[in-house]
Each structure stands twice: as structure tokens, then as C-alpha cells.
């Protein structure tokens, strides 16, 4: 990363999924920030030796954020602030304060770097968007990007820079339940992703776009493309396809019983996990915040609503690119083929499985983001010409 005064901000995408921390959740998130080019290797190694729990995590990321802020490296400071609040209970006042500091710093940097910050009206609130126009002499097209379960639009900054240099105008938006749309607009998450996506396309008057969905966004983007044909090309990084089919077949009847028969026990169990306020409670605490609900069964109902039937893959007639990591810890590999087989009416389907030797075999290709972007860019180039 380079943000020296007077120079254009540039990012490098390091190659390799590193062993920063023995805790898999901590290690993945460290690699996530590192792979997108936002933080420094030496910092992470030094911090990892002092992190034992979520409180240590926050303290160390805050310490390093303030260190870089004091030295004037505001770009680094911003993303360490983002790291600091990641595992914090969502409703804590301190998390809001840290989030606001992150956004204040990074938005200032982005604005100076020609990134536009735009709010799109949506259901008596707004969808927060970022737009970066290409400076290439010939514009190739429009790329619209979104994340999934826990990403912020600002985390696509390096990706925006990459694709803008390739000749694309790039828009990143947060939908209901995500980032600022959640925290400042109070929009709860739902899976009817065609609604926020269409609102964004309406606002920017776009009718021929490539849509890129990442992580849970790799589920949501299919739903959007099924109902909005202004999406001509679709890229999904990490395939969920059907959340109800995640457990092994033998366990699915047991899961069904807990979700549909033993509801009181399931609800109490989820609340007990959330009350721990440790790394194991992060998933349900974040889901609770995304849905704006205190009822644990709302979380269950949301996840069980994210089925193959709700995607309406039979309606997808676009060109599709699917990127899957063979060692993805979040999405079972069996979803890859199921998703491909469901696209019976797609104009074309291209799939790429990343194995360990590519350093991109993890969730969302963390470990070699640059390679995944290269694959996307080459595919778009070919489909634009077809």
C-alpha cells in the first residue's frame, strides 16, 4: 500500500495464506485484511503474539491504529480501526465510536482519491454507495460490487482501484443489514437482494452491468440477477446456494428437529452463546445485529429461508462466473456443483476452483486476492466481446 502525500494511492495484493495466529477465526480475519492490501505483515505478526481473546484483539488493533495515526499513516490507521471493532459486541457504544473513526478517516482519504460517496434513497432511508470512475481513455463497462455477512463497502477500496484501472466504472453498495445501511440507516437484513440492487441500478441509470457478490453476497447476487435483467454478467465469489443443505445429509434431520420442534431449547442455546461475548459468539451476535431482532428464532428463520428455491436460478439467463476455494471453511464444497447444475438457462457458466497451491483455496480466495481479480477481469473482457 502506498499513500505518500501527493502520490496516487496504490495497493499490492500479497500472496499466501499466513499462519498469523493459532486461533482459526483470528487467523482468517488477519489474513483477510492482509490479503486486500490494507495492513502490514510485521504488524500482524507482532500483534498475534499478544492476542489471546477478543478483548486482546481489540486492544492490539486499537494500539496499532493509534500508532499509525500518530505517525501520519492514516490509511493504515483506518483499517486497524476497522480490525479493532470487528469482534466487538455490535451494540456496544465503543464499537460505534471506533466504527465512526474508521469511516471518518477512510472517507477523507477516498474523497481525495476521486472516490465519490453517494447515498441512494431506499425505503425512507438510504443505501450507502461508493463510486470510482475509470481514468482509462476507453471505458469498458460498469461493475457493481457488494459483500455479504460482515463486510463493509470500504473493504472493497483496493478492488475498486484494481478494476477502475482495468477500464471499469466501479460502484460498491451496502444493502440492508450491512455496514452503514445497518448501523446508521437501521435497515435489517433480508435475502430479497433484487430490491436494493435494483434501487442502485435505478439511481445510477445503469442497464448493462456486471454484478459481483462476495461471501454471503455469492448467494445474494444470484437472487438479484434472477429478477433484474439489467445485470448482464454475474460473478460469485464463494457459493452458498442452499444454507439448509450445509449440514451433512445424516445430520439434517437432527438439525430440522432442533429448528422446528425443540425451538425453546434452540433459542436458549443461541442466547447463551451470544452472552459469552467471545470469538465463539461472534457469528450469532453479528446475525442478531444484522436482523435487528432479539428473537433467536428470527436468526434460524433467516438462515433456513436462504434456500435454493428462493434463488430462482431457473430465471438466470446471464453469463455467470463462479469462483470457489477448495478449502473454504464457510461454504461446503458440495455447493459448487449444485449451484452450477441449477443454472439451466444461463447464457454461459464458467467456474474456477482454486486449490492450495494457488494460495487462493480459502473462503473468498483470501490468500491470493490478486489472482481472483485477474480471473474476473479476464472473464469480463471475454464476455464483453462476445
HELIX and SHEET records of a PDB file:
HELIX    1   1 UNK A   24  UNK A   35  1                                  12    
HELIX    2   2 UNK A   41  UNK A   48  1                                   8    
HELIX    3   3 UNK A   54  UNK A   71  1                                  18    
HELIX    4   4 UNK A   74  UNK A   85  1                                  12    
HELIX    5   5 UNK A   93  UNK A  112  1                                  20    
HELIX    6   6 UNK A  153  UNK A  156  5                                   4    
HELIX    7   7 UNK A  157  UNK A  165  1                                   9    
HELIX    8   8 UNK A  179  UNK A  183  1                                   5    
HELIX    9   9 UNK A  194  UNK A  204  1                                  11    
HELIX   10  10 UNK A  217  UNK A  227  1                                  11    
HELIX   11  11 UNK A  243  UNK A  245  5                                   3    
HELIX   12  12 UNK A  249  UNK A  260  1                                  12    
HELIX   13  13 UNK A  263  UNK A  275  1                                  13    
HELIX   14  14 UNK A  279  UNK A  281  5                                   3    
HELIX   15  15 UNK A  282  UNK A  291  1                                  10    
HELIX   16  16 UNK A  296  UNK A  305  1                                  10    
HELIX   17  17 UNK A  308  UNK A  311  1                                   4    
HELIX   18  18 UNK A  313  UNK A  315  5                                   3    
HELIX   19  19 UNK A  334  UNK A  342  1                                   9    
HELIX   20  20 UNK A  356  UNK A  358  5                                   3    
HELIX   21  21 UNK A  363  UNK A  365  5                                   3    
HELIX   22  22 UNK A  369  UNK A  385  1                                  17    
SHEET    1   A 8 UNK A 116  UNK A 122  0                                        
SHEET    2   A 8 UNK A 125  UNK A 132 -1                                        
SHEET    3   A 8 UNK A 168  UNK A 173 -1                                        
SHEET    4   A 8 UNK A 141  UNK A 146  1                                        
SHEET    5   A 8 UNK A 209  UNK A 214  1                                        
SHEET    6   A 8 UNK A 231  UNK A 237  1                                        
SHEET    7   A 8 UNK A 319  UNK A 325  1                                        
SHEET    8   A 8 UNK A 348  UNK A 354  1                                        
END                                                                             
